[in-house]
């Protein structure tokens, strides 16, 4: 769980990257029968290292594994929690 924000020179910097759970491209990671979409349910915010990791190891980071993470993250954001 790397931080998604830091303070640099007195200014906050957001480091998170928005990742697709199901790829938009048929050649991308975890592309499904209907493909991914740009909707909240298909997006998750990750640090750059985790983004590379989950996209390079699809066998370990399946849609079924990522969807619950995304739901927890969305609930924390809606509820005002901070990850």
Secondary structure, 3 states (H helix, E strand, C coil): CCCCEEEECCEEEECCEEEECCCCCCCCCCCCCCCCCCCHHHEEEECHHHHHHHHHCCCCCCHHHHHHHHHHHHHHHHCCCCC
